[in-house]
Amino acid sequence: GVTVEDAVVQAFLATLAPGSLDRMLQATERLEATRQQEQRQREFDLERARYEADRCQRQYQAVDPAHRLVARTLEHRWNQALERVAELEVVVQNAQQTSYSMSALERAALQHLAMDLPRLWEHPAAPFDLKKRLLRTVIKELVVYVEPSTLRVIIHWQGGQHTELSLRKRRNGEHRWTTDQ
């Protein structure tokens, strides 16, 4: 456990190093641009669905009431178009609520914290709960494969990236308090 813990902490600190943080911020900007483009596409889809619903309404209102079968079919199409508009409105609204972009002040504060993070991590007064929260903020899952002589650790980061570590497995009786031969 200690070997894996130390390796994960080193990967965590290396990932949040200032140089890595700059790359992460650039990736975040690209991701935000992609999200904005997807949001524009959702809004276009909503606009098109509203147009279709209006067209279906006009067709329904223009039909002769004596043609019940035609009127029923047009009413069904109109209802489907209105349901599609409602679905897309919910999707657009949810996407707007989850969208978030960092301000320049937040980026500067994050870079300053990244420079102090190793010192904070090693500080004797740093609470263990804080360290756990920091790790859980950026790490989604750890997967450990136990092989005969190695431990293969895969770190799944919150952003969707993966890091694979290969560690030497300790032999029986080998632990941290073993003296050198």
C-alpha positions as CSV (number, residue, x, y, z in Angstrom):
1,G,0.0,0.0,0.0
2,V,2.8,2.5,0.8
3,T,4.5,1.9,-2.5
4,V,1.3,2.6,-4.4
5,E,0.5,5.5,-2.2
6,D,3.9,7.2,-2.7
7,A,3.7,6.6,-6.5
8,V,0.2,8.1,-6.8
9,V,1.2,11.1,-4.7
10,Q,4.2,11.7,-6.9
11,A,2.0,11.4,-10.0
12,F,-0.5,13.8,-8.4
13,L,2.2,16.4,-7.6
14,A,3.8,16.0,-11.1
15,T,0.4,16.5,-12.7
16,L,-0.3,19.6,-10.7
17,A,3.2,21.1,-11.2
18,P,3.2,24.6,-12.7
19,G,4.3,23.4,-16.2
20,S,1.7,20.7,-16.2
21,L,-0.9,23.2,-14.9
22,D,-0.3,25.5,-17.9
23,R,-0.9,22.6,-20.2
24,M,-4.0,21.6,-18.2
25,L,-5.3,25.2,-18.5
26,Q,-4.7,25.2,-22.2
27,A,-6.6,21.9,-22.5
28,T,-9.4,23.4,-20.4
29,E,-9.6,26.3,-22.8
30,R,-9.8,24.0,-25.8
31,L,-12.5,21.9,-23.9
32,E,-14.5,25.1,-23.1
33,A,-14.3,26.2,-26.8
34,T,-15.6,22.7,-27.8
35,R,-18.4,23.0,-25.3
36,Q,-19.4,26.4,-26.5
37,Q,-19.5,25.1,-30.1
38,E,-21.6,22.2,-29.0
39,Q,-23.9,24.6,-27.1
40,R,-24.3,26.7,-30.3
41,Q,-25.2,23.5,-32.2
42,R,-27.8,22.7,-29.5
43,E,-29.3,26.1,-29.9
44,F,-29.4,25.7,-33.7
45,D,-31.2,22.4,-33.2
46,L,-33.7,24.0,-30.8
47,E,-34.3,26.8,-33.3
48,R,-34.9,24.3,-36.1
49,A,-37.2,22.3,-33.9
50,R,-39.2,25.4,-33.1
51,Y,-39.5,26.2,-36.8
52,E,-40.7,22.7,-37.4
53,A,-43.3,23.0,-34.6
54,D,-44.6,26.3,-36.0
55,R,-44.8,24.7,-39.5
56,C,-46.7,21.7,-38.1
57,Q,-49.1,24.1,-36.3
58,R,-49.8,26.1,-39.5
59,Q,-50.4,22.9,-41.4
60,Y,-52.8,21.7,-38.7
61,Q,-54.7,25.0,-38.6
62,A,-55.0,25.1,-42.4
63,V,-56.5,21.6,-42.7
64,D,-60.3,21.2,-43.4
65,P,-61.9,19.8,-40.2
66,A,-64.0,17.5,-42.4
67,H,-60.8,15.5,-43.2
68,R,-60.5,13.9,-39.7
69,L,-57.8,11.4,-40.7
70,V,-55.5,14.1,-42.1
71,A,-56.2,16.4,-39.1
72,R,-55.4,13.6,-36.7
73,T,-52.1,12.9,-38.5
74,L,-51.1,16.5,-38.6
75,E,-52.0,16.9,-34.9
76,H,-49.9,13.9,-34.1
77,R,-46.9,15.5,-36.0
78,W,-47.5,18.8,-34.2
79,N,-47.5,17.1,-30.8
80,Q,-44.2,15.2,-31.7
81,A,-42.6,18.5,-32.8
82,L,-43.7,20.2,-29.5
83,E,-42.2,17.3,-27.5
84,R,-39.0,17.6,-29.4
85,V,-38.9,21.3,-28.6
86,A,-39.4,20.6,-24.9
87,E,-36.7,18.0,-24.9
88,L,-34.2,20.3,-26.6
89,E,-35.1,23.2,-24.3
90,V,-34.2,21.0,-21.3
91,V,-31.0,19.9,-22.9
92,V,-29.9,23.5,-23.7
93,Q,-30.9,24.7,-20.2
94,N,-28.9,21.9,-18.5
95,A,-25.9,22.6,-20.7
96,Q,-26.0,26.3,-19.8
97,Q,-26.1,25.5,-16.1
98,T,-23.1,23.1,-16.2
99,S,-20.9,25.3,-18.3
100,Y,-18.1,27.1,-16.4
101,S,-15.0,29.0,-17.4
102,M,-12.2,30.2,-15.3
103,S,-11.4,33.8,-14.8
104,A,-7.9,35.2,-15.0
105,L,-7.9,35.8,-11.3
106,E,-8.8,32.2,-10.6
107,R,-6.1,31.0,-13.0
108,A,-3.5,33.1,-11.3
109,A,-4.6,31.8,-7.9
110,L,-4.5,28.2,-9.2
111,Q,-0.9,28.7,-10.5
112,H,0.2,30.2,-7.2
113,L,-1.3,27.2,-5.3
114,A,0.4,24.8,-7.7
115,M,3.8,26.2,-6.8
116,D,3.0,25.8,-3.1
117,L,1.4,22.3,-3.3
118,P,4.5,20.1,-2.7
119,R,5.4,22.2,0.3
120,L,1.8,22.0,1.6
121,W,1.7,18.3,1.0
122,E,4.9,17.6,3.0
123,H,4.1,20.0,5.8
124,P,3.6,18.2,9.1
125,A,0.6,20.2,10.1
126,A,-1.3,19.4,6.8
127,P,-4.4,17.4,7.8
128,F,-4.9,14.0,6.2
129,D,-8.5,14.9,5.3
130,L,-7.2,17.8,3.2
131,K,-4.8,15.5,1.3
132,K,-7.7,13.1,0.7
133,R,-9.9,15.8,-0.6
134,L,-7.2,17.1,-2.9
135,L,-6.6,13.6,-4.3
136,R,-10.4,12.9,-4.7
137,T,-10.8,16.2,-6.6
138,V,-8.5,15.2,-9.4
139,I,-8.5,11.4,-9.3
140,K,-11.6,9.5,-10.3
141,E,-10.4,6.0,-9.8
142,L,-7.3,3.9,-9.1
143,V,-7.0,0.4,-10.7
144,V,-4.2,-1.9,-9.4
145,Y,-3.3,-5.1,-11.3
146,V,-1.2,-7.4,-9.1
147,E,1.3,-9.3,-11.3
148,P,3.9,-11.8,-10.1
149,S,6.8,-9.2,-9.8
150,T,5.1,-5.9,-10.4
151,L,2.1,-3.8,-9.5
152,R,0.5,-2.0,-12.4
153,V,-1.4,1.1,-11.3
154,I,-3.7,2.9,-13.6
155,I,-4.9,6.4,-12.4
156,H,-8.1,7.6,-14.0
157,W,-8.1,11.4,-13.7
158,Q,-11.3,13.4,-13.5
159,G,-10.8,14.9,-16.9
160,G,-10.8,11.5,-18.6
161,Q,-7.0,11.0,-19.0
162,H,-5.2,7.9,-17.7
163,T,-1.8,7.4,-16.3
164,E,-0.2,4.0,-16.0
165,L,2.5,3.3,-13.4
166,S,4.6,0.1,-13.1
167,L,6.0,-0.5,-9.6
168,R,8.2,-3.2,-8.2
169,K,6.3,-5.6,-6.0
170,R,7.8,-6.1,-2.5
171,R,8.9,-9.6,-1.7
172,N,7.6,-11.5,1.3
173,G,9.0,-10.0,4.6
174,E,10.1,-6.8,2.9
175,H,8.6,-3.7,4.4
176,R,9.5,-0.1,5.2
177,W,11.3,-0.8,8.5
178,T,13.6,-3.5,7.0
179,T,17.3,-2.6,7.5
180,D,19.7,-2.7,4.6
181,Q,21.5,-6.0,4.2
